[in-house]
Amino acid sequence: MLSDMRRSGPEAGATPQTLYLDLLKRSLTRTLFTAQTGAANRSKTSRAVRWTLRHVFVPAYVATVRRVPAIHRVVGPLERSLRRLIGSDPFERAEGRDWPADAETMIGTIRLDHLQTCCETVLAENVPGDLIETGVWRGGATILMRAVLAAYGDRTRIVWVADSFAGLPRPDPARFPHDQGDMFWAFSAELAVSLDTVKANFARYGLLDEQVQFLAGWFKDTLPSAPIERLALMRLDGDLYESTMDALTALYPKLSVGGYVIIDDYGALASCRAAVHDFRTSHAITDPIGQIDWTGAYWRRSS
Ligand SMILES: C[S@@+](CC[C@H](N)C(=O)[O-])C[C@H]1O[C@@H](n2cnc3c(N)ncnc32)[C@H](O)[C@@H]1O
């Protein structure tokens, strides 16, 4: 109903680029339709049931089933249907705290907004190099990177899309003690997204072309020999100490001065944070770390 809709026209200063990218982000996060159609059209009973499921059942589920991979493997397929039924919490989606049922990215609008700003900055300031994400899941953040290049008419830079496309590796505690006990590898039902699916997600937005290159395999095998000359932005989202360290070791030497390092799991995962600190210490990096939201962090290379 019109009376239920908040007035929200384009922001002052909106350009065709920002309007396109805003719409894309709402689609990638599946926040596009929930505000107007979802909540407003539901009955009071249905909203009460959803509220109870979201605020009572989901926390209990996450605290129990998600911690026991054997059980999760059995009920995991049901989880996606349940999440569709419940719908997503707009605040959780904005902050990228959930594993959404359909969205092409789990990182939320705050980190997507920040990623867009970083991409726009390297274009505006002519920081040389390509863009990469290590750990892409369904590909949403890299789709946004490709869209920024398209929106501003860049025909020279590549978006590198690096993932096993088979989920996380089992921890190797002998080499990386910080990863001891990590269980993300067991959640392949949720975290393993095939290369074909990610390509199809790019194609859905009309953004699968020669400016997108895929690096399929474990980071330790693909990144050191990847045919990347220079990077202007590296976004690391591989969760583990090993995955973060492998990406920093292989890619940071290729990052241009003025380029960005974005670490998705810096706040959320102590193992990832430890890899960042160890790498920065061993390479005498003192560029200040900025906070994006409750977990995302970044720095800009100054030398
Ligand atoms: C949390 S998800 C990434 C979320 C994604 N950036 C987004 O926008 O929604 C982590 C991803 O990292 C990948 N990954 C983690 N460690 C890896 C490794 N060592 N080699 C290859 N892929 C890895 C997993 O397959 C998974 O797709």
The ligand as an SDF file (V2000), in Angstrom:
LIG
                    3D

 27 29  0  0  0  0  0  0  0  0999 V2000
   33.0840  -16.9830    3.9590 C   0  0  0  0  0  0  0  0  0  0  0  0
   33.1600  -17.5970    2.3380 S   0  0  0  0  0  0  0  0  0  0  0  0
   33.4130  -16.1360    1.3530 C   0  0  0  0  0  0  0  0  0  0  0  0
   32.2300  -15.1940    1.3090 C   0  0  0  0  0  0  0  0  0  0  0  0
   32.2190  -14.2820    0.1050 C   0  0  0  0  0  0  0  0  0  0  0  0
   33.3660  -13.4100    0.0510 N   0  0  0  0  0  0  0  0  0  0  0  0
   30.9590  -13.4740   -0.0450 C   0  0  0  0  0  0  0  0  0  0  0  0
   31.0170  -12.3650   -0.5990 O   0  0  0  0  0  0  0  0  0  0  0  0
   29.8860  -13.9330    0.3710 O   0  0  0  0  0  0  0  0  0  0  0  0
   34.7670  -18.3520    2.3250 C   0  0  0  0  0  0  0  0  0  0  0  0
   35.1800  -18.9190    0.9880 C   0  0  0  0  0  0  0  0  0  0  0  0
   36.5840  -19.1360    1.0220 O   0  0  0  0  0  0  0  0  0  0  0  0
   36.9050  -20.3230    0.3170 C   0  0  0  0  0  0  0  0  0  0  0  0
   38.2190  -20.7620    0.8460 N   0  0  0  0  0  0  0  0  0  0  0  0
   38.6470  -20.6640    2.1410 C   0  0  0  0  0  0  0  0  0  0  0  0
   39.9140  -21.0770    2.2580 N   0  0  0  0  0  0  0  0  0  0  0  0
   40.3250  -21.4390    1.0150 C   0  0  0  0  0  0  0  0  0  0  0  0
   41.5650  -21.9350    0.4960 C   0  0  0  0  0  0  0  0  0  0  0  0
   42.6420  -22.1350    1.3000 N   0  0  0  0  0  0  0  0  0  0  0  0
   41.6510  -22.1620   -0.8280 N   0  0  0  0  0  0  0  0  0  0  0  0
   40.5740  -21.9620   -1.6360 C   0  0  0  0  0  0  0  0  0  0  0  0
   39.3680  -21.4970   -1.1960 N   0  0  0  0  0  0  0  0  0  0  0  0
   39.2480  -21.2350    0.1160 C   0  0  0  0  0  0  0  0  0  0  0  0
   35.7230  -21.2310    0.5500 C   0  0  0  0  0  0  0  0  0  0  0  0
   35.5810  -22.1850   -0.4820 O   0  0  0  0  0  0  0  0  0  0  0  0
   34.5520  -20.2340    0.5910 C   0  0  0  0  0  0  0  0  0  0  0  0
   33.9660  -20.1030   -0.6830 O   0  0  0  0  0  0  0  0  0  0  0  0
  1  2  1  0
  2  3  1  0
  2 10  1  0
  3  4  1  0
  4  5  1  0
  5  6  1  0
  5  7  1  0
  7  8  2  0
  7  9  1  0
 10 11  1  0
 11 12  1  0
 11 26  1  0
 12 13  1  0
 13 14  1  0
 13 24  1  0
 14 15  1  0
 14 23  1  0
 15 16  2  0
 16 17  1  0
 17 18  1  0
 17 23  2  0
 18 19  1  0
 18 20  2  0
 20 21  1  0
 21 22  2  0
 22 23  1  0
 24 25  1  0
 24 26  1  0
 26 27  1  0
M  CHG  2   2   1   9  -1
M  END
$$$$
